Amino acid sequence: MRLFTATLATETNSFAPIPTARASFEEAFYAPPGTHPAAPNLCSAPLVVARRRAQAEGWTLIEGSCAWAEPAGTCTRQAYEGLRDEILGQLEAALPLDGVLLGLHGAMVAEGYEDCEGDLIARVRALVGPKAIIGVEHDPHCHLTQKRLEHCNLLITFKEFPHTDSVERAEEVVELTLRAIKGEIDPVMSCVDCRTIASFPTTREPMRSFVDRVKALEGRGGVLSISIVHGFPYADVPDVGARILVVADGAKAEGDALAMALARELNELRGRTAPDYLDPDAAIDAALALPLGKPVVITDPSDNPGGGAAGDSTQVLSRLLARGIEHVAFAPLWDPVAVRLCFLAGEGARLPLRLGGKTAPSSGVPLDVEAEVVRLVADATQSFAGGTMALGDAALIRVGGMEIVLISKRTQSLGRDLFTGFGVELEAKRIVALKSTNHFHAAFAPIAQAVLYTDGGGPIPRDVTKVPYTRVQRPIWPLDAVAEPIVVL
């Protein structure tokens, strides 16, 4: 038995001003054949799981290139076509194949390609032929198009947000693909478009219970897998929005009925799945009103690099500094120039710094501060879901009663080592301020007495009715008051 695996992944915010080029992938994560490390990144888990299974079971795995870029603006045509053709060339050289395993984020948009994953999967199908089994793993913040579903045999998304289960879902993809190759199952897919744009964090109700109910349905009545597709709201493409995908064992009618029922159930939760978003001062007031003890986490999704924002907004930081609040930790702020100046000055130095506010009007104004350089770390990292994410060269500075982590590679707040790796004692802080939508939750919620969400006015508005869509299909909630589910496949 011969299988091929590769990864091509990024999440494209088509409204973001930062372009995504080939260098964006090479700087974030690029592993040519045979060089992928033992630990996966967010989207390359199928390779790591398949490598382990192939070694244990004696079948052949051919590893292709794996590439990931931090979410940003539209990919250049050269970047997408170059990486796509690199993978397709490796695939063609590996023929004949019994199966293909692809780790794809699912929300990649490039110049001339509004459905990069659909294009790639269709080209893979054309090369491997109709009999090979193609299994795909997606991030739930994807655009699940009909083209993808028509050209692969099975597709599974992560269930959790934050995405702590990428490896677990990859194990499902690999297992079902192998079983399909052996003829033990006949996977058929059913997909319903919920006609809904929303945020669905699974760390809070009502989504926690909805996900748990969905998990309980799997493995019963021929149901192989169920994916709750959240969708990625910050791309101007027709397939934006939430969907339900059911993979059943040869039972298309039953899968269709279940997908529609779950889509209607998800739509009943409209308006109740996302947290309340406070303005920055209201969030700070709420944090200060709580008793001293454990820190209060304040997060700003509006400047989340994980959604394509720059991560250099000063809106929340400026209010914390202006109010002179003590015992505050803030991270990260993307500012390679300030980091470089800190490295030139050295640990222990005091110097004037101009922080943030560089990318767009929504980044706010730059802040001029007198800073103490507390700690410098070359090639710093933070942890997430068993892997590491690069911060680049990074500096911890102290400004008044605040400690601020400056980074040179864009990324969001993920693991507590974003602070502890610089010697920051989080338990001693009154406020821990982050830039993330929900991926921070698994690491930071356990140490917090409360988690507060703010909309700092960054480039990712939490109110999607403010997103300037031109390509989205209508009607869709909340842009339209009435929008009913429709069958995709």
C-alpha positions in Angstrom: 0.0 0.0 0.0 1.4 3.4 -1.1 0.2 6.8 0.2 1.4 10.3 -0.4 1.0 13.3 2.1 1.7 17.0 1.9 0.5 20.3 3.5 -0.2 23.7 2.0 -1.9 26.0 4.5 -2.6 29.6 5.4 -5.7 31.6 6.4 -6.2 34.5 4.1 -7.8 37.7 5.3 -8.5 39.3 1.9 -9.1 42.7 3.6 -5.6 42.7 5.3 -2.9 45.0 4.0 0.0 42.5 4.5 0.6 40.4 1.4 1.4 36.7 1.6 4.4 35.7 -0.5 6.6 32.6 -0.9 8.9 34.1 1.8 5.9 34.2 4.2 5.8 30.4 4.1 9.6 30.0 4.2 9.8 32.3 7.3 6.9 30.6 9.1 7.2 26.9 8.3 8.5 25.2 5.2 9.7 21.5 5.2 10.7 19.9 1.9 10.3 16.1 1.6 12.0 14.2 4.4 12.7 17.3 6.6 9.4 17.6 8.6 10.2 17.4 12.3 8.6 14.8 14.6 6.1 17.3 16.0 3.4 18.7 13.7 2.4 22.3 13.2 -1.3 23.1 13.1 -2.1 21.7 9.7 0.6 19.1 9.1 -0.7 16.5 11.6 -1.8 14.0 8.9 1.9 13.6 7.9 3.1 12.9 11.4 0.3 10.5 12.2 0.7 8.7 8.8 4.5 8.5 9.3 3.9 6.7 12.7 1.3 4.3 11.2 3.4 3.5 8.1 6.4 2.6 10.3 4.3 0.4 12.6 2.3 -1.3 9.9 4.8 -1.7 7.1 3.2 0.3 4.3 4.9 3.0 2.2 4.4 6.7 2.9 5.9 9.2 0.4 6.3 12.6 2.1 5.8 15.8 0.1 6.5 19.4 1.0 4.7 21.0 3.9 4.2 24.8 4.1 2.4 27.1 6.4 2.2 30.9 6.4 1.0 33.1 9.3 -2.5 34.4 8.3 -2.3 37.7 6.4 -3.6 39.2 3.1 -4.1 37.6 -0.3 -1.4 35.2 -1.5 0.5 36.2 -4.5 -0.1 34.0 -7.6 3.5 33.1 -7.7 3.5 31.8 -4.1 0.4 29.6 -4.5 1.2 28.3 -7.9 4.8 27.6 -7.0 4.0 25.6 -3.9 1.1 23.9 -5.5 3.1 22.7 -8.5 6.0 21.7 -6.2 3.6 19.3 -4.4 1.9 18.1 -7.6 5.3 17.3 -9.1 6.2 15.2 -6.0 2.9 13.5 -6.2 3.3 12.6 -9.9 6.7 11.2 -9.2 5.2 9.0 -6.5 2.6 7.3 -8.7 0.9 4.9 -8.6 -0.8 5.5 -5.2 -3.5 4.0 -3.2 -4.3 7.1 -1.3 -3.4 10.8 -0.6 -3.5 12.6 2.8 -3.6 16.4 2.6 -3.3 18.8 5.5 -4.9 22.0 4.3 -6.2 24.9 6.4 -9.1 25.6 4.0 -9.2 29.4 3.9 -6.4 30.1 1.4 -7.1 32.8 -1.2 -4.6 33.8 -3.9 -4.5 36.2 -6.8 -6.7 34.5 -9.4 -7.8 31.7 -7.0 -10.6 32.2 -4.5 -10.6 28.5 -3.7 -7.0 27.4 -3.6 -7.8 24.1 -1.8 -10.5 23.2 -4.3 -8.0 23.8 -7.1 -5.3 21.7 -5.5 -7.6 18.8 -4.6 -9.0 18.7 -8.1 -5.5 18.6 -9.6 -4.6 15.8 -7.2 -7.6 13.8 -8.3 -6.7 14.3 -11.9 -3.3 12.8 -11.3 -4.1 9.9 -9.0 -7.3 8.8 -10.8 -10.8 7.9 -9.6 -9.9 4.9 -7.5 -7.3 6.4 -5.1 -8.7 7.5 -1.8 -8.1 11.2 -0.9 -8.5 12.2 2.7 -8.3 15.8 3.8 -8.0 17.6 7.1 -9.2 21.2 7.4 -9.2 23.9 10.1 -12.9 24.6 11.0 -12.3 28.2 9.9 -12.4 27.2 6.3 -14.5 27.9 3.2 -15.9 24.4 2.5 -16.7 24.5 -1.2 -18.5 22.0 -3.3 -15.5 21.6 -5.5 -13.4 20.2 -2.7 -16.1 17.7 -1.6 -16.6 16.5 -5.2 -12.9 15.6 -5.6 -12.0 14.0 -2.3 -13.4 11.0 -0.6 -13.5 12.3 3.0 -12.9 15.6 4.7 -12.7 16.2 8.5 -12.2 19.5 10.4 -11.0 20.1 13.9 -13.8 20.1 16.4 -12.3 22.4 19.0 -11.8 26.2 19.0 -9.1 26.7 20.3 -7.7 24.0 18.0 -6.3 21.6 20.5 -7.4 18.5 18.6 -5.6 18.8 15.3 -3.7 15.6 15.9 -6.7 13.7 17.1 -8.6 14.7 14.0 -5.6 13.7 11.8 -5.7 10.3 13.4 -9.4 10.0 12.2 -8.5 11.1 8.7 -5.7 8.6 8.4 -7.7 5.8 9.9 -10.7 6.3 7.7 -8.5 6.7 4.6 -6.8 3.4 5.3 -10.1 1.7 6.0 -11.5 3.0 2.7 -8.4 1.8 0.8 -8.9 -1.7 2.3 -12.6 -1.6 1.3 -13.8 -1.8 4.9 -15.9 1.4 4.6 -17.5 3.4 1.8 -17.3 7.0 2.9 -20.0 9.3 1.4 -20.3 13.0 2.4 -23.3 15.2 3.0 -22.9 19.0 3.5 -25.4 21.7 4.4 -24.7 25.4 4.3 -26.1 27.0 7.5 -26.2 30.5 5.8 -24.7 31.9 9.0 -21.6 34.0 9.7 -20.6 33.8 13.4 -17.9 33.0 15.9 -18.2 29.6 17.7 -15.7 29.2 20.5 -16.1 25.7 22.0 -14.8 26.7 25.4 -18.2 28.2 26.3 -21.8 27.4 26.1 -23.8 26.7 24.1 -21.1 25.4 21.7 -19.5 23.2 24.3 -22.7 21.1 24.6 -23.4 21.2 20.9 -19.9 19.8 20.1 -20.3 17.1 22.8 -23.6 16.0 21.3 -22.1 15.8 17.8 -19.2 13.7 19.1 -21.7 11.3 20.7 -23.3 10.7 17.3 -20.1 9.5 15.7 -19.6 5.8 15.4 -23.4 5.1 15.6 -25.8 4.3 12.8 -23.1 4.4 10.1 -21.9 7.9 11.0 -18.1 8.0 10.5 -17.5 11.6 11.2 -19.2 15.0 11.7 -17.5 18.3 11.2 -18.9 21.7 12.4 -17.4 24.1 9.9 -17.2 27.6 11.5 -16.1 29.4 8.4 -13.6 32.3 8.3 -15.5 35.6 8.1 -12.7 37.8 6.9 -12.4 36.8 3.3 -14.5 38.2 0.4 -15.4 34.9 -1.3 -18.8 33.3 -2.0 -18.4 30.4 0.3 -18.0 32.3 3.6 -20.0 30.9 6.5 -20.8 27.9 8.7 -21.6 24.5 7.4 -22.2 21.0 8.7 -20.4 18.1 7.1 -21.4 14.4 7.7 -19.3 11.5 6.5 -21.4 8.3 6.5 -20.6 4.7 5.6 -22.5 4.3 2.3 -25.6 5.9 3.7 -26.1 9.1 1.8 -29.7 9.7 2.6 -29.1 9.3 6.3 -26.1 11.6 6.1 -28.2 14.2 4.3 -30.9 14.1 6.9 -28.5 14.3 9.8 -26.5 17.2 8.3 -29.7 19.2 7.7 -31.0 18.5 11.3 -27.6 19.6 12.8 -27.5 22.7 10.6 -31.0 23.8 11.8 -29.9 23.1 15.4 -26.8 25.2 15.0 -28.8 28.1 13.5 -31.0 28.0 16.6 -27.9 29.2 18.5 -27.6 32.4 16.4 -26.5 35.4 18.5 -25.6 33.2 21.5 -22.3 31.6 20.6 -19.9 34.5 20.8 -18.8 36.3 24.0 -19.7 39.9 24.7 -17.1 42.4 23.5 -16.4 45.4 25.7 -14.7 48.6 24.6 -11.1 48.8 26.0 -11.9 51.1 29.0 -15.0 49.1 29.9 -12.9 45.9 29.9 -10.2 47.5 32.1 -12.9 48.8 34.5 -14.4 45.4 34.8 -11.0 43.8 35.5 -10.2 46.4 38.2 -13.6 45.8 39.8 -12.7 42.2 40.5 -10.9 41.3 43.8 -7.1 41.0 43.9 -5.9 37.4 43.5 -5.6 35.6 40.2 -5.0 37.7 37.1 -7.8 38.9 34.8 -7.2 38.1 31.1 -8.3 40.7 28.6 -8.0 39.7 25.0 -8.4 41.7 21.8 -9.6 39.7 18.8 -9.8 42.7 16.6 -6.0 42.7 16.2 -5.5 39.0 16.1 -2.6 38.0 13.8 -4.2 34.5 13.7 -7.0 36.2 11.7 -4.7 38.1 9.4 -4.3 41.3 11.5 -0.9 42.9 11.9 -0.7 42.5 15.7 0.7 46.1 16.0 -2.5 47.8 17.2 -1.9 50.2 20.2 -5.6 50.7 21.1 -5.7 48.6 24.2 -2.1 49.2 25.2 -2.5 53.0 25.0 -5.4 52.9 27.5 -3.5 50.7 29.9 -0.5 53.0 29.8 -2.6 56.2 30.0 -4.4 54.9 33.1 -1.1 54.1 34.8 -2.2 50.6 35.9 0.4 48.6 37.7 1.1 44.8 37.5 0.1 44.4 33.9 1.6 42.0 31.3 0.9 42.6 27.6 1.8 40.4 24.7 2.6 40.2 21.9 3.1 43.5 20.0 4.6 43.0 16.5 7.3 45.6 16.1 10.5 44.3 14.4 12.1 47.8 14.5 11.6 48.2 18.2 12.9 44.7 18.8 16.1 45.5 16.8 16.6 48.7 18.8 16.3 46.7 22.0 18.9 44.2 20.8 21.3 47.0 19.9 20.8 48.6 23.4 21.2 45.4 25.3 19.6 44.0 28.5 19.3 46.5 31.3 19.4 49.5 28.9 16.9 52.3 29.1 15.9 54.0 25.8 13.1 55.9 24.1 11.0 53.6 21.9 8.2 54.3 19.4 5.8 51.3 19.6 3.3 49.8 17.2 0.7 51.7 15.1 2.6 51.1 11.8 0.5 49.1 9.4 -2.8 50.8 8.9 -5.1 53.5 10.5 -6.8 50.7 12.4 -3.5 50.0 14.1 -3.9 53.2 16.1 -1.1 55.8 16.7 2.4 54.9 17.6 3.2 55.2 21.3 6.4 57.0 22.4 7.6 55.5 25.7 10.7 55.3 27.9 11.5 51.6 28.1 13.8 49.4 30.1 15.0 46.3 28.3 14.4 43.5 30.7 15.1 40.3 28.6 16.2 39.6 25.1 15.6 36.2 23.5 16.9 35.3 20.0 14.6 33.0 17.9 12.0 32.9 20.7 9.1 30.5 20.5 5.8 29.8 22.3 3.9 26.5 22.6 0.5 25.5 21.3 -1.2 22.1 21.0 2.0 20.1 21.3 4.0 22.2 18.9 5.9 25.5 18.8 5.3 28.8 17.1 8.1 31.1 16.2 8.2 34.6 17.7 11.5 35.6 16.0 13.9 37.7 18.0 11.9 39.1 20.9 12.3 41.6 23.7 10.6 42.0 27.1 10.5 45.7 28.0 9.2 47.4 31.1 7.2 50.7 30.8 6.0 52.0 34.1 4.1 49.2 35.8 3.7 47.2 32.6 5.8 44.4 31.1 5.4 44.2 27.3 6.7 41.4 24.9 7.8 42.7 21.5 8.1 40.2 18.7 9.6 40.3 15.2 7.5 37.5 13.7 3.8 38.0 13.7 1.8 35.6 15.7 -1.0 35.6 18.3 -1.1 34.9 22.0 -1.1 31.1 22.4 1.0 29.6 25.3 1.9 31.0 28.7 5.6 30.6 27.7 4.9 33.7 25.6 5.5 35.4 29.0 7.2 32.8 31.2 9.9 32.3 28.6 11.0 35.9 29.4 10.8 35.4 33.2 7.4 37.0 33.7 5.5 35.7 36.7 1.9 35.7 35.5 0.3 34.8 38.8 1.6 38.1 40.2 -0.1 40.2 37.6 -3.4 42.0 38.0 -4.1 42.1 34.2 -2.8 39.9 31.4 -3.6 41.5 28.0 -3.5 39.4 24.9 -4.1 39.5 21.1 -6.1 36.4 20.2 -9.7 35.3 19.5 -9.8 32.1 21.4 -6.6 30.0 20.9 -5.2 31.5 24.1 -8.0 30.0 26.2 -6.5 26.5 26.8 -3.3 28.0 28.3 -4.5 31.1 30.0 -8.0 30.4 31.3 -6.7 28.0 34.0 -4.7 30.7 35.7 -7.3 33.5 35.3 -10.1 34.5 37.7 -12.0 35.9 34.6 -11.6 36.2 30.8 -12.8 39.4 29.2 -13.1 40.1 25.5 -12.6 43.5 24.0 -13.0 45.0 20.5 -10.1 47.4 20.4 -11.0 48.8 17.0 -8.4 46.8 15.1 -8.7 45.7 11.5 -10.8 42.6 12.3 -14.2 43.9 13.5 -16.2 41.6 15.7 -19.4 42.9 14.2 -19.4 41.1 10.8 -22.1 43.5 9.5 -19.2 46.0 9.3 -17.1 43.8 7.0 -17.2 45.2 3.4 -18.2 42.1 1.6 -18.9 42.2 -2.2 -18.7 38.5 -3.1 -20.6 36.7 -0.3 -23.8 34.8 -1.3 -27.0 36.3 0.1 -29.1 35.9 2.1 -26.9 35.1 5.0 -27.3 35.9 8.7 -26.6 38.4 10.3 -26.4 40.4 7.1 -29.9 39.3 6.4 -32.6 38.6 9.0 -33.9 35.5 7.3 -31.5 32.9 5.9 -32.3 29.2 5.8 -29.9 26.3 5.4 -29.3 24.9 1.9 -27.8 21.6 0.7 -24.3 21.8 -0.7 -23.7 18.1 -1.4 
